[in-house]
Amino acid sequence: MVREDKKEIQKISAEIINQTSIILKTALIHESTNIALRKAIEKLISLLNPLIETEKGVTFELIGEFFYVNNIRVRYALEYLLNFDFLTKEFRKRGLGSVIFNNPINPEDIQMFIKAFITSGLSEDPYDKMLEMMDNSQNIKIDRLKKIIEDRLKKVGESDDIDTRRIIKKTYFNAVSFTKGVMKKIRSGERADMKKAKRIVESMVDQLLEDEHLLLSLTALKDYDEYTYHHMVNVSVLSMALGLRLGLNRMALTELGLAALFHDIGKIQIPNEVLNKPTSFTDDEWKMIKKHPIWGVKAILGFGRFGSATIRSVIVSFEHHMNCDLSGYPQVKKYSGLDLYSRIIALADQYDAMTSSRVYSRTPIPPDKTLSIMMEQAGTKLDSLLYKFFINMVGIFPVGTIVMLNTREIGLVYEGNMAFADRPKVLIVIDEKGKSVRGPIVNLSEKNENGKYIRSIMKTLDPEKYKINLAEYFL
């Protein structure tokens, strides 16, 4: 694109954004039939359609403090300042990040957008409401406001990676802290803050989209003393990551993440001395444990909000231990089949529980062995198709697995490999001489000049035996 074309697009884009602000301000105080509003709409169309035709589509996006059109930052004259500030504020209020024009538009398209924009401002979930109202539009689409990781626009380098890692860790532990607080609130008879819960989950969705492997790596951490809270967050992260593989949109991922976050909320009725018991459960204690899905349903209904997210959370709480063949609990005589979210969360729940020192085994089972056990249940207790997606997501050697390489080095699986599931990226923690080291990170898919793999996994190892603390490498 030549410089003159870029400047012309910036000028037209500034006029379009200014005109959009004028239209929305006018629509707030006048009916849709108002002459001034109709003329303002006609002017906007006269500005937009030529640009849509020449650019083969136009996307306006709010990033930080600035609007961008087709990835070009829009600069504007001082006279437009108040209108730009108004539109920025209203976009943020609705969680609206982008407006996409795929085809030339007409007045009816703009009227639909205006109605959705104004109505959504009165909703508890403004973006979701706006998305619902714009669903039938063929020419205008919208997308959610993307959270900007600090310093995102500066030169990418090591400091960016450190900042990203720090923010993702903060997101994860904020979720753990929130979950702990929710459990305490419900125990004391207070209501959970569902709006805050949704914000927490949305931030995790953002981080999954930003850097999936970093957030997934934190699920490899197992806190014995605060197992329940970490487990609920881990299941949420794993479930959303699987949902992402299945092609769920952002709204569905948020609903799935919320349902996963609260899937074990019924355990608030179980005494801590039972939950944290260092030995196996008695028959009576198992009977109590098996009641937590029903208790979870009651707890979630007590939140007092009955939107689609609440309904899905209730269903998941009830179903997540039933198994696909209905061999689990609660036991029912007839059932039409488990909800998709329940089947997803059942996989994530079992995987995290088995790899932790709780419930399924007082001694954690290595990730690769856990996947083997789950494979035996695929098609009966677990959904076989979803299991295939799950193992493709975590890899044959999931993040956190300790492995012996053919070079006599010991490594920690640090990141999966979508192309070669058996050849992940590995952080060397013990060198070939038996000395503890921190790196390098090696890619097991790398080959030498003869076309042979430089390193390969020989077997998996027990981290306890080698005194390897995963937290030292992921935190």
ABEGO torsion letter per residue (X at the ends): XBAAAAAAAAAAAAAAAAAAAAAAAAAAABBAABAAAAAAAAAAAAAAAAAAAAAGEBBBBBBEABBBBGGBBBBBBAAAAAAAAAAAAAAAAAGBABBBBABBBBAAAAAAAAAAAAAAAABABAAAAAAAAAAABAABBBBBBBBBBBGAABBBBAAAAAAAAAAAAAAAAAAAAAAAAAAAAAAAGBBBBAAAAAAAAAAAAAAAAABAAAAAAAAABBBAAAAAAAAAAAAAAAAAAAAAAAGBBAAAAAAAAAAAAAAAAAAAABBAAAAABABBBBAAAAAAAAAAAAAAAAAAAAAGBABAAAAAAAAAAAAAAAEAAGABOBBBABBAEBBAAAAAAAAAAAAAAAABBBGABABBBBAAAAAAAAAAABGBABBAAAAAAAAAAAEABBBGBBBBBAAGBBBBBABBBAABAABBBBBBABBAAGBBBBOBBBBAABBBAAGBBABBBABBBBAAAAGBBAAAAAX
